[in-house]
Amino acid sequence: MKTVLVLGAGRGQVALYKAAREIGARTVAISIPGDYPGFEHADEIEYVDILDKEGVLKAAEKHGADAVVTACVDFPVPTLGYVCEKLGLKGISYEAAVVSTNKLLMKKAFEEAGVRTARFVQCSSGADAAAACSHLNYPLIVKPVDLAGSRGIHIVETESELEKAVGLTMEETAKDYCIIEEYIDGYEFSATSFVLDGEILFVLSTGDVRYGENDEIPAGHYLPFEADPEVLEDSDRQMRLGIKALGLDNCAVNADLMLKDGKVYILEMTGRLGANCIPELTSIYMGYDIDRMIVEAALGETGFLEDISEDKVPRTPCFARMVLSEKSGVLKDILVGKTAEEQADILFFSKPGDEIRKFSCTNDCVGQIVTSGSTLEEAKKKAADAAADIVLELE
């Protein structure tokens, strides 16, 4: 029986445990203690911080790991690359893992390889920010290089706001620097890819569902992404350039992109599978479980290549959106109507008694709704009807 180490036991990793079990592999959860849903699906648990490279390496050696995998989170990707290199396992390289999880290194790699991305500078203090950005055009966006989920990000319209924004970002990052880049105001979307032994198996552009006053918070996705053929071709081209620039191989790839004036810019790219229903939608659209693909590829099994060949992919339209609350409070009950039950696959992350927050980032979602249909409009309507048929009762 093969042994698969799964880095993390949160909701984003649960599908990896299930996929490993489906193919007859044994799983070991690597995580700090906590109430994590992945634990109930793991065969064994090792309480090790997923950021502790040497600790995870020892756990992998102890259990005779045949593969190490993760999904949906950036933090363990360098650990995964480190352990795979040390043990000669199939997976992302340590160098590529580090570059793809540090926004400064990523942007430098993009710039050197001619990948279309926003102009940027490195900055260490608010006092130096204005001078460093003298050649950039406002508005600007200040970003920590080591955080995800929109944390620590601030948009500034004028130079007078810049010093304060940099100060706020520096309070949140663990690094002694951040980046400031030109804010590209366009249509944001996503892309998923998979690289195996140097070959990019597919590039799948995915539409985003946005939420908030300025549509700044990702709240879902859909497939197919309906855009002009030229845009899709440019997205594919920039993705392939970006993957090569970062040296990504033997991994899934997740990227955030921006479309402006008919041109696609890569905002960020990481060597792991995306979150917020990206796995579910990719699996529906491709006709093959993407989490299973990750596990199989890490184990050196390539039977899935036949199943995702051009003539096998069904390209089923699908739509996903977060279940969110417009206010904070303690969740008293979740009422799900018949329409929601019949038209959608619904998964809740919160339960009665949990404290929930008004939706301000993806970590605040209460659950998710996933639908499919013969057309994208049908899938979208099913999701809207299901959302309207769910009531969150708060105390």
Backbone hydrogen bonds, N-H to C=O, Kabsch-Sander energy under -0.5 kcal/mol:
donor,donor_aa,acceptor,acceptor_aa,energy
4,V,26,R,-3.4
5,L,3,T,-0.5
5,L,67,A,-2.8
6,V,28,V,-2.7
7,L,5,L,-0.6
7,L,69,V,-2.8
8,G,6,V,-0.9
8,G,30,I,-2.6
13,Q,10,G,-1.5
14,V,10,G,-0.8
16,L,13,Q,-1.0
17,Y,13,Q,-1.4
18,K,14,V,-2.1
19,A,15,A,-2.4
20,A,16,L,-2.4
21,R,17,Y,-2.1
22,E,18,K,-2.1
23,I,19,A,-1.3
24,G,21,R,-1.6
25,A,20,A,-2.9
26,R,2,K,-3.4
28,V,4,V,-2.2
29,A,44,E,-3.0
30,I,6,V,-2.5
31,S,29,A,-0.6
31,S,46,E,-1.8
36,Y,34,G,-1.6
38,G,9,A,-3.2
39,F,36,Y,-1.3
40,E,37,P,-0.7
41,H,38,G,-1.4
42,A,38,G,-0.8
42,A,39,F,-0.8
43,D,27,T,-1.0
44,E,27,T,-1.5
46,E,29,A,-3.2
48,V,31,S,-0.7
48,V,46,E,-1.7
52,D,49,D,-2.0
53,K,51,L,-1.3
56,V,52,D,-2.6
57,L,53,K,-2.2
58,K,54,E,-2.2
59,A,55,G,-1.8
60,A,56,V,-2.5
61,E,57,L,-2.3
62,K,58,K,-2.6
63,H,59,A,-2.1
64,G,60,A,-0.5
64,G,61,E,-0.7
65,A,60,A,-2.6
66,D,3,T,-2.9
67,A,3,T,-1.2
69,V,5,L,-2.7
72,C,273,L,-2.0
77,V,74,D,-2.1
80,L,76,P,-2.6
81,G,77,V,-2.5
82,Y,78,P,-2.4
83,V,79,T,-2.6
84,C,80,L,-2.5
85,E,81,G,-2.1
86,K,82,Y,-2.3
87,L,83,V,-2.2
88,G,84,C,-0.9
89,L,84,C,-2.3
90,K,298,A,-0.7
94,Y,81,G,-0.5
97,A,93,S,-2.2
98,V,94,Y,-2.3
99,V,95,E,-2.5
100,S,96,A,-2.4
101,T,97,A,-0.5
101,T,98,V,-0.9
102,N,99,V,-1.0
103,K,145,V,-1.8
106,M,102,N,-2.7
107,K,103,K,-2.3
108,K,104,L,-2.3
109,A,105,L,-2.1
110,F,106,M,-2.4
111,E,107,K,-2.7
112,E,108,K,-2.4
113,A,109,A,-1.7
114,G,110,F,-0.7
114,G,111,E,-0.8
115,V,110,F,-2.5
117,T,115,V,-0.6
121,V,180,I,-2.2
123,C,178,C,-2.5
128,D,125,S,-0.6
129,A,125,S,-0.6
129,A,126,G,-0.6
130,A,126,G,-0.6
132,A,128,D,-2.0
133,C,129,A,-2.0
134,S,131,A,-1.2
136,L,133,C,-2.0
140,L,156,V,-2.4
141,I,181,E,-2.8
142,V,154,H,-3.3
143,K,179,I,-2.9
145,V,177,Y,-0.5
151,R,148,A,-1.1
153,I,150,S,-1.1
154,H,142,V,-2.0
156,V,140,L,-2.8
161,E,158,T,-1.4
162,L,159,E,-1.1
163,E,159,E,-0.6
165,A,161,E,-1.8
166,V,162,L,-2.5
167,G,163,E,-2.1
168,L,164,K,-2.3
169,T,165,A,-2.2
170,M,166,V,-2.7
171,E,167,G,-1.2
172,E,168,L,-0.7
172,E,169,T,-1.1
173,T,169,T,-1.7
178,C,123,C,-3.0
179,I,143,K,-2.4
180,I,121,V,-2.4
181,E,141,I,-2.3
182,E,119,R,-2.3
183,Y,139,P,-2.4
184,I,182,E,-0.6
185,D,183,Y,-0.8
186,G,184,I,-1.0
187,Y,259,L,-2.5
188,E,186,G,-0.6
189,F,257,L,-2.3
190,S,206,T,-2.7
191,A,255,A,-1.8
192,T,204,L,-2.2
193,S,253,V,-2.1
194,F,202,F,-1.1
195,V,251,C,-2.6
196,L,199,E,-2.7
199,E,196,L,-2.0
200,I,198,G,-0.5
201,L,194,F,-2.8
201,L,199,E,-0.8
202,F,194,F,-0.7
204,L,192,T,-3.1
205,S,203,V,-0.6
206,T,190,S,-3.1
207,G,222,Y,-1.9
209,V,220,G,-2.9
210,R,208,D,-0.6
211,Y,217,I,-2.1
215,D,212,G,-1.4
217,I,211,Y,-2.7
219,A,209,V,-3.6
220,G,209,V,-0.7
221,H,320,A,-1.0
222,Y,207,G,-1.9
223,L,318,C,-2.4
225,F,205,S,-0.8
226,E,224,P,-0.8
227,A,225,F,-1.0
231,V,228,D,-0.7
232,L,228,D,-2.1
233,E,229,P,-2.4
234,D,230,E,-2.0
235,S,231,V,-2.7
236,D,232,L,-2.4
237,R,233,E,-2.3
238,Q,234,D,-2.9
239,M,235,S,-2.4
240,R,236,D,-2.2
241,L,237,R,-2.2
242,G,238,Q,-2.7
243,I,239,M,-2.7
244,K,240,R,-1.9
245,A,241,L,-2.5
246,L,242,G,-2.1
247,G,243,I,-0.8
247,G,244,K,-0.5
248,L,243,I,-2.0
251,C,195,V,-1.4
253,V,193,S,-2.7
254,N,270,T,-2.6
255,A,191,A,-2.1
256,D,268,E,-2.2
257,L,189,F,-3.1
258,M,265,Y,-2.5
259,L,187,Y,-2.8
260,K,258,M,-0.6
260,K,263,K,-2.7
263,K,260,K,-2.2
265,Y,258,M,-2.9
266,I,116,R,-2.8
267,L,256,D,-2.6
267,L,265,Y,-0.6
268,E,256,D,-1.4
270,T,254,N,-2.9
272,R,270,T,-1.7
278,I,275,A,-1.1
281,L,277,C,-2.6
282,T,278,I,-2.6
283,S,279,P,-2.2
284,I,280,E,-2.2
285,Y,281,L,-2.9
286,M,282,T,-2.7
287,G,283,S,-1.7
288,Y,283,S,-0.7
293,M,289,D,-2.0
294,I,290,I,-1.9
295,V,291,D,-2.0
296,E,292,R,-3.1
297,A,293,M,-2.8
298,A,294,I,-2.0
299,L,295,V,-1.5
300,G,297,A,-1.3
301,E,296,E,-2.9
305,L,302,T,-1.8
306,E,303,G,-1.1
307,D,303,G,-0.7
308,I,304,F,-1.6
309,S,306,E,-1.1
312,K,309,S,-2.4
313,V,309,S,-1.2
315,R,285,Y,-2.0
316,T,284,I,-0.5
316,T,285,Y,-0.5
318,C,223,L,-2.9
319,F,371,T,-2.2
320,A,221,H,-2.7
321,R,369,I,-2.0
322,M,219,A,-2.7
323,V,367,G,-2.9
324,L,322,M,-0.7
329,G,356,I,-2.5
331,L,354,D,-3.4
332,K,330,V,-0.6
332,K,393,E,-3.2
333,D,393,E,-1.5
335,L,391,V,-2.9
336,V,334,I,-0.6
337,G,335,L,-0.5
337,G,389,D,-2.5
341,E,337,G,-1.9
342,E,338,K,-2.3
343,Q,339,T,-2.1
344,A,340,A,-1.4
345,D,370,V,-2.8
346,I,344,A,-0.7
347,L,368,Q,-2.1
349,F,366,V,-3.3
350,S,366,V,-1.6
353,G,331,L,-3.8
354,D,351,K,-2.4
356,I,329,G,-3.3
356,I,354,D,-0.5
359,F,325,S,-2.5
364,D,361,C,-2.2
365,C,362,T,-1.4
366,V,323,V,-3.0
367,G,323,V,-1.3
368,Q,347,L,-2.8
369,I,321,R,-2.6
370,V,345,D,-2.2
371,T,319,F,-2.8
373,G,317,P,-1.9
379,A,375,T,-1.9
380,K,376,L,-2.7
381,K,377,E,-2.4
382,K,378,E,-2.3
383,A,379,A,-1.9
384,A,380,K,-2.2
385,D,381,K,-2.9
386,A,382,K,-2.3
387,A,383,A,-2.4
388,A,384,A,-2.0
389,D,385,D,-0.8
389,D,386,A,-0.7
390,I,387,A,-1.3
391,V,335,L,-2.6
393,E,333,D,-2.8
393,E,391,V,-0.7
394,L,392,L,-0.6
395,E,330,V,-3.0
